[in-house]
Amino acid sequence: MEDEQLYDELVHIANQLADLSPRVRLVCVEAQRLVPSDGLDIPGSLAGVHRALSKAGNSLATTAEAAAMLRLAVGPIPVGAASVHRRAEAVFEQVAEAERLLSEAGG
């Protein structure tokens, strides 16, 4: 696989992940509207939302790590960015789960 092709794949994944930002912000704003908080304590009714967003953040970090490791790989990379795609998919699923849980909580 050509380095330029891999780069294009990684940019596409990164753009898709960046497009999640407004959705994550909306979840946070709506959660704050539903259960206002001015401290670090997570309201129990939204613990699942917090957990899903926290997992999404961790998955995003592992996606970035996988992308960095892929870019540093020596030799041909026959499967392209498949490992990065898999990790990014977890981010999408966890953000969707946070949205679902927020909706169930009344948001």
Order of alpha helices (4+ residues) and beta strands (2+ residues): alpha-alpha-alpha-alpha
